C-alpha cells in the first residue's frame, strides 16, 4: 500500500479515529517490536478511555500500516509472537 492515508477505510473514519491512527503511526515509526508493544498497549488503553472502536475494515487497514513498516527481521519476530499468541 503506497499511501495508507488515501485508503478508503482511513478516509471513511471519523476525525478522532484518523487522529488516533496518525498518532499511532507516528509513534511507531522506526521502533522495533519490543519498543512498539508498550506504545500499542498504551494506545489501546486510550481508545478504551475515549470509547473509540474500529470496524473490521479499519482494523485490517491498521494491520497493513503496521506490517508495511516492519523490516524482514521484525516481521519474523512478529510472526513468532503471533503464532505464540494463538496458543
mmCIF file of the C-alpha atoms, coordinates in Angstrom:
data_MODEL
# 
_entry.id   MODEL 
# 
loop_
_atom_site.group_PDB 
_atom_site.id 
_atom_site.type_symbol 
_atom_site.label_atom_id 
_atom_site.label_alt_id 
_atom_site.label_comp_id 
_atom_site.label_asym_id 
_atom_site.label_entity_id 
_atom_site.label_seq_id 
_atom_site.pdbx_PDB_ins_code 
_atom_site.Cartn_x 
_atom_site.Cartn_y 
_atom_site.Cartn_z 
_atom_site.occupancy 
_atom_site.B_iso_or_equiv 
_atom_site.pdbx_formal_charge 
_atom_site.auth_seq_id 
_atom_site.auth_comp_id 
_atom_site.auth_asym_id 
_atom_site.auth_atom_id 
_atom_site.pdbx_PDB_model_num 
ATOM 1  C CA . UNK A 1 1  ? 0.000   0.000   0.000  1.00 0.00 ? 1  UNK A CA 1 
ATOM 2  C CA . UNK A 1 2  ? 1.789   3.084   -1.239 1.00 0.00 ? 2  UNK A CA 1 
ATOM 3  C CA . UNK A 1 3  ? -0.085  5.706   0.763  1.00 0.00 ? 3  UNK A CA 1 
ATOM 4  C CA . UNK A 1 4  ? -2.340  4.485   3.562  1.00 0.00 ? 4  UNK A CA 1 
ATOM 5  C CA . UNK A 1 5  ? -3.759  7.970   4.118  1.00 0.00 ? 5  UNK A CA 1 
ATOM 6  C CA . UNK A 1 6  ? -5.582  7.666   0.773  1.00 0.00 ? 6  UNK A CA 1 
ATOM 7  C CA . UNK A 1 7  ? -7.146  4.321   1.681  1.00 0.00 ? 7  UNK A CA 1 
ATOM 8  C CA . UNK A 1 8  ? -10.979 4.494   1.673  1.00 0.00 ? 8  UNK A CA 1 
ATOM 9  C CA . UNK A 1 9  ? -11.077 2.841   5.113  1.00 0.00 ? 9  UNK A CA 1 
ATOM 10 C CA . UNK A 1 10 ? -8.867  5.588   6.528  1.00 0.00 ? 10 UNK A CA 1 
ATOM 11 C CA . UNK A 1 11 ? -10.695 8.390   4.729  1.00 0.00 ? 11 UNK A CA 1 
ATOM 12 C CA . UNK A 1 12 ? -14.023 6.999   5.928  1.00 0.00 ? 12 UNK A CA 1 
ATOM 13 C CA . UNK A 1 13 ? -13.031 7.156   9.590  1.00 0.00 ? 13 UNK A CA 1 
ATOM 14 C CA . UNK A 1 14 ? -14.265 9.979   11.752 1.00 0.00 ? 14 UNK A CA 1 
ATOM 15 C CA . UNK A 1 15 ? -11.718 12.645  12.647 1.00 0.00 ? 15 UNK A CA 1 
ATOM 16 C CA . UNK A 1 16 ? -10.982 11.231  16.126 1.00 0.00 ? 16 UNK A CA 1 
ATOM 17 C CA . UNK A 1 17 ? -10.131 7.833   14.683 1.00 0.00 ? 17 UNK A CA 1 
ATOM 18 C CA . UNK A 1 18 ? -7.918  9.320   11.962 1.00 0.00 ? 18 UNK A CA 1 
ATOM 19 C CA . UNK A 1 19 ? -6.090  11.376  14.587 1.00 0.00 ? 19 UNK A CA 1 
ATOM 20 C CA . UNK A 1 20 ? -5.518  8.291   16.730 1.00 0.00 ? 20 UNK A CA 1 
ATOM 21 C CA . UNK A 1 21 ? -4.276  6.258   13.744 1.00 0.00 ? 21 UNK A CA 1 
ATOM 22 C CA . UNK A 1 22 ? -1.871  9.013   12.693 1.00 0.00 ? 22 UNK A CA 1 
ATOM 23 C CA . UNK A 1 23 ? -0.629  9.308   16.281 1.00 0.00 ? 23 UNK A CA 1 
ATOM 24 C CA . UNK A 1 24 ? -0.008  5.550   16.420 1.00 0.00 ? 24 UNK A CA 1 
ATOM 25 C CA . UNK A 1 25 ? 1.716   5.503   13.039 1.00 0.00 ? 25 UNK A CA 1 
ATOM 26 C CA . UNK A 1 26 ? 3.998   8.406   14.006 1.00 0.00 ? 26 UNK A CA 1 
ATOM 27 C CA . UNK A 1 27 ? 4.737   6.838   17.399 1.00 0.00 ? 27 UNK A CA 1 
ATOM 28 C CA . UNK A 1 28 ? 5.699   3.501   15.857 1.00 0.00 ? 28 UNK A CA 1 
ATOM 29 C CA . UNK A 1 29 ? 7.849   4.939   13.090 1.00 0.00 ? 29 UNK A CA 1 
ATOM 30 C CA . UNK A 1 30 ? 11.353  3.498   13.414 1.00 0.00 ? 30 UNK A CA 1 
ATOM 31 C CA . UNK A 1 31 ? 10.574  1.444   16.519 1.00 0.00 ? 31 UNK A CA 1 
ATOM 32 C CA . UNK A 1 32 ? 11.440  -2.213  16.898 1.00 0.00 ? 32 UNK A CA 1 
ATOM 33 C CA . UNK A 1 33 ? 8.860   -4.768  18.021 1.00 0.00 ? 33 UNK A CA 1 
ATOM 34 C CA . UNK A 1 34 ? 9.930   -4.598  21.666 1.00 0.00 ? 34 UNK A CA 1 
ATOM 35 C CA . UNK A 1 35 ? 9.564   -0.813  21.731 1.00 0.00 ? 35 UNK A CA 1 
ATOM 36 C CA . UNK A 1 36 ? 6.304   -0.936  19.764 1.00 0.00 ? 36 UNK A CA 1 
ATOM 37 C CA . UNK A 1 37 ? 4.410   -3.212  22.145 1.00 0.00 ? 37 UNK A CA 1 
ATOM 38 C CA . UNK A 1 38 ? 4.146   -0.721  25.042 1.00 0.00 ? 38 UNK A CA 1 
ATOM 39 C CA . UNK A 1 39 ? 3.150   2.012   22.579 1.00 0.00 ? 39 UNK A CA 1 
ATOM 40 C CA . UNK A 1 40 ? 0.373   -0.168  21.163 1.00 0.00 ? 40 UNK A CA 1 
ATOM 41 C CA . UNK A 1 41 ? -0.774  -1.158  24.657 1.00 0.00 ? 41 UNK A CA 1 
ATOM 42 C CA . UNK A 1 42 ? -0.960  2.480   25.729 1.00 0.00 ? 42 UNK A CA 1 
ATOM 43 C CA . UNK A 1 43 ? -2.762  3.400   22.516 1.00 0.00 ? 43 UNK A CA 1 
ATOM 44 C CA . UNK A 1 44 ? -5.347  0.666   23.118 1.00 0.00 ? 44 UNK A CA 1 
ATOM 45 C CA . UNK A 1 45 ? -5.941  1.996   26.624 1.00 0.00 ? 45 UNK A CA 1 
ATOM 46 C CA . UNK A 1 46 ? -6.505  5.482   25.196 1.00 0.00 ? 46 UNK A CA 1 
ATOM 47 C CA . UNK A 1 47 ? -9.027  4.050   22.729 1.00 0.00 ? 47 UNK A CA 1 
ATOM 48 C CA . UNK A 1 48 ? -10.961 2.371   25.538 1.00 0.00 ? 48 UNK A CA 1 
ATOM 49 C CA . UNK A 1 49 ? -10.909 5.510   27.693 1.00 0.00 ? 49 UNK A CA 1 
ATOM 50 C CA . UNK A 1 50 ? -12.314 7.515   24.791 1.00 0.00 ? 50 UNK A CA 1 
ATOM 51 C CA . UNK A 1 51 ? -14.840 4.846   23.704 1.00 0.00 ? 51 UNK A CA 1 
ATOM 52 C CA . UNK A 1 52 ? -13.264 4.529   20.268 1.00 0.00 ? 52 UNK A CA 1 
ATOM 53 C CA . UNK A 1 53 ? -13.503 1.268   18.360 1.00 0.00 ? 53 UNK A CA 1 
ATOM 54 C CA . UNK A 1 54 ? -12.719 0.269   14.802 1.00 0.00 ? 54 UNK A CA 1 
ATOM 55 C CA . UNK A 1 55 ? -14.611 -1.726  12.197 1.00 0.00 ? 55 UNK A CA 1 
ATOM 56 C CA . UNK A 1 56 ? -13.111 -4.869  10.656 1.00 0.00 ? 56 UNK A CA 1 
ATOM 57 C CA . UNK A 1 57 ? -12.118 -2.876  7.549  1.00 0.00 ? 57 UNK A CA 1 
ATOM 58 C CA . UNK A 1 58 ? -10.441 -0.243  9.723  1.00 0.00 ? 58 UNK A CA 1 
ATOM 59 C CA . UNK A 1 59 ? -8.629  -2.917  11.747 1.00 0.00 ? 59 UNK A CA 1 
ATOM 60 C CA . UNK A 1 60 ? -7.403  -4.506  8.526  1.00 0.00 ? 60 UNK A CA 1 
ATOM 61 C CA . UNK A 1 61 ? -6.004  -1.132  7.463  1.00 0.00 ? 61 UNK A CA 1 
ATOM 62 C CA . UNK A 1 62 ? -4.255  -0.706  10.814 1.00 0.00 ? 62 UNK A CA 1 
ATOM 63 C CA . UNK A 1 63 ? -2.676  -4.131  10.412 1.00 0.00 ? 63 UNK A CA 1 
ATOM 64 C CA . UNK A 1 64 ? -1.485  -3.249  6.900  1.00 0.00 ? 64 UNK A CA 1 
ATOM 65 C CA . UNK A 1 65 ? 0.025   0.021   8.151  1.00 0.00 ? 65 UNK A CA 1 
ATOM 66 C CA . UNK A 1 66 ? 1.830   -1.764  10.949 1.00 0.00 ? 66 UNK A CA 1 
ATOM 67 C CA . UNK A 1 67 ? 3.132   -4.609  8.786  1.00 0.00 ? 67 UNK A CA 1 
ATOM 68 C CA . UNK A 1 68 ? 4.362   -2.428  5.926  1.00 0.00 ? 68 UNK A CA 1 
ATOM 69 C CA . UNK A 1 69 ? 6.722   -0.655  8.305  1.00 0.00 ? 69 UNK A CA 1 
ATOM 70 C CA . UNK A 1 70 ? 8.398   -3.801  9.614  1.00 0.00 ? 70 UNK A CA 1 
ATOM 71 C CA . UNK A 1 71 ? 11.841  -4.846  8.479  1.00 0.00 ? 71 UNK A CA 1 
ATOM 72 C CA . UNK A 1 72 ? 12.252  -8.509  7.473  1.00 0.00 ? 72 UNK A CA 1 
ATOM 73 C CA . UNK A 1 73 ? 13.772  -9.267  10.905 1.00 0.00 ? 73 UNK A CA 1 
ATOM 74 C CA . UNK A 1 74 ? 10.893  -7.500  12.655 1.00 0.00 ? 74 UNK A CA 1 
ATOM 75 C CA . UNK A 1 75 ? 8.406   -9.411  10.507 1.00 0.00 ? 75 UNK A CA 1 
ATOM 76 C CA . UNK A 1 76 ? 9.955   -12.686 11.705 1.00 0.00 ? 76 UNK A CA 1 
ATOM 77 C CA . UNK A 1 77 ? 9.608   -11.505 15.315 1.00 0.00 ? 77 UNK A CA 1 
ATOM 78 C CA . UNK A 1 78 ? 6.008   -10.505 14.668 1.00 0.00 ? 78 UNK A CA 1 
ATOM 79 C CA . UNK A 1 79 ? 5.156   -13.863 13.085 1.00 0.00 ? 79 UNK A CA 1 
ATOM 80 C CA . UNK A 1 80 ? 6.689   -15.695 16.050 1.00 0.00 ? 80 UNK A CA 1 
ATOM 81 C CA . UNK A 1 81 ? 4.728   -13.563 18.510 1.00 0.00 ? 81 UNK A CA 1 
ATOM 82 C CA . UNK A 1 82 ? 1.540   -14.027 16.502 1.00 0.00 ? 82 UNK A CA 1 
ATOM 83 C CA . UNK A 1 83 ? 1.977   -17.804 16.490 1.00 0.00 ? 83 UNK A CA 1 
ATOM 84 C CA . UNK A 1 84 ? 2.682   -17.788 20.234 1.00 0.00 ? 84 UNK A CA 1 
ATOM 85 C CA . UNK A 1 85 ? -0.405  -15.664 20.945 1.00 0.00 ? 85 UNK A CA 1 
ATOM 86 C CA . UNK A 1 86 ? -2.648  -18.183 19.130 1.00 0.00 ? 86 UNK A CA 1 
ATOM 87 C CA . UNK A 1 87 ? -1.647  -20.975 21.544 1.00 0.00 ? 87 UNK A CA 1 
# 
